[in-house]
Amino acid sequence: MSKFNKGEWSELYVFFKLLGEGKLHIADINYNKIPNVFYSILAILRRDKGESYEYIRNGKITLIDQQNNEIIATLEIEDILEIAGKLYESIKKGVSTFEIDWITKLLEELKITELKSKSSQKQDIEVRIHDPRTNLITNLGFSIKSSLGSLSTLFNSGKTTNFLYEIFPPEGYNPEIVNELDSKPKYKTRFEKLEADGCKVVFRDVESVTFKQNLVMIDSLLPCLLGKVLYYYYAGKTKPSMISVIELLQKLNPLHFDLSENHPIYEHKIRTMLTDMALGMTSGTIWNGRYKAVGGFIIVKEDGDIICYHIYDKDEFQDFLLHHSKLDVPDSGRHEFGKVFKKDDRYFIRLNLQIRYNT
């Protein structure tokens, strides 16, 4: 068995936990289960090395090869629950990336050889559920976020998520001197120095055309709005949480909306952006406006409990995203941002967008 981190092992834990318990509870924005509101798990569907399998919950757990409609294995629910509990304890004890040797043979029997989902996929697990509120049976895709390891990203960073700003210095002033300032917090210190020395910093563009147009698909003003937001964040004018960002936007109103009747314009734009980022849009691929297979999130809590948020419950889903996401600073060397540079006798600086989940 290969080595995986806690987040990756958590995907397997969710598989066994849901099969054993047979319920996926819906939660409020504070990670608390909503009483008596849950999806009943009928089956979990997996693809492994090009083959399709169903793990059906029908008093026992029956593994079926979908191509041949053949029963491969049958397990007792009590055994599945015991495996889930043992796996949770192993994950809690693990450090960095690690093996869990005792589960190797069992996974072979269950036709599970590909534990880690492809990075290009939003979906980590697909479940067949019965929704008691609608009395419908359907397949739902989920991304799995685990609190057993480090905070997961909602929107990944890259060179494609760099935003470009132009710096207008006073005559004779070289703004590149701030690159030598490394006192913490580094970027706040640099922008404070630039402002104190009379420099003006102006957002110019999103460097990646693909990412810019993906943002425009969501909202034509979103590139400019995020340009403002990133400057406020790196300059230390807002805390990283999205709630704090929205409060500052409402106060400063950088896009000069008519807020005389207290329309939550900035909140609505951020909610919509987070939803589209979570369910389909990435920075490096042309987005057609459609959500990918995933429609929500399964959260593994620190105590091993499992809860979910799904676009079926749109307001609750967006509330969760809004209250549990924050801006973050990725690796500046890797993504080439954060330093003032000169080009054609003009000065610029790049800032990078990354959004993480915030417990």
C-alpha positions, 0 to 999 in steps of 0.5 A: 500500500502506498503512503497517503496523507490524512486528507487522502486517507479520509476519503477511504474513511468516508467510504466505510463510515457511510456504508456502515451507518447508512446515513449522511447528515446535513449540517448548519453553518456551524458544523452541527447536524440538523436534527432528523435531516439526512440522506439515506445511503443506498449504495456507493459507486466507484470506478477503479482501473476503468472498471465500475463497482457498486457497494450496495447497502441491503442489510449487508454490503454487497459488492457488484461488478457492474459490467458483468452484474456479478456479486464479488463479495458480501460483508456484514455491516457490523464489520464495515463499522468496525473497519471505519472505527479502526481506520479513524484511529489509524488516521489520527495517529498518522504523521505526514504521509503514512501507510496503513498496512492492516487494510491492504488485503481488505482493499484488494478484496473490495477491488479498491486499488486507486485510493486517491482521486485524480487532481483534475476531478472535483468529485471524491465519492459518488453515493446513491441516496434516498432523499426523504424530503422529496422521496427521490432516489438519485446519485450525488457526487461529493468532494471530501474535506477532512479536519483530521489534517491540514486545511483544504483549499477551496480554490487552488493557487497557481501562476494562473491566479496572479493579479497584476498591479502597477505602482506609480512612485513619486519622481526619482523614487525606486519602489523596488527597495521594498523587496528587501523588507522581510519583517512580518507580515512581509507584504503588509510591511511592503505596502505600508512602505510604498504608501508612506513614500507616496506610491499609488498602487493600481490594479491592472489585470488578471494575468491569465486570460483563461482565468479572467474570462472564467471570472467574467462568466460568473460576473463581469465585475469580478476581476476588478472586485477580486483585484481590490480584495487582494490588495486589501488583504495583502496590504493588511486592511482586512482579515482573511475571512470572507465575512471580514472581506465583505464587511470591508467591501460594504464599508469602502464600496470600491466599485461605487454601487448604490447601497442606499437601500442596503442591497447586499451586492458585495455579499451576493457576488462573493457567494456566487463566486465561491459556489462556482469555484467550489463546484466547477470553475478552475483557473487553468481550464476554460469553463463553460459555466456548468458544474462538474459531477460534484454537487457538494461537500462531505466534511470529516470532523475531528471527532470522526463524525461526518456531515454534508452540504449540498447544492440541493440546499443552496442557501445553506450551502452558500452560507457554509462557504461564506462562513468557512472560507478565507484568503491565504498566501501560497508559495510566492517563489513557486508562483512568482508574486509579491516582489516589485519589478520594473518593465519598460520603465514602469513598476509592477507587483503581482498578488496571488489568489488562493482560498482555503476552508476555515474551520 
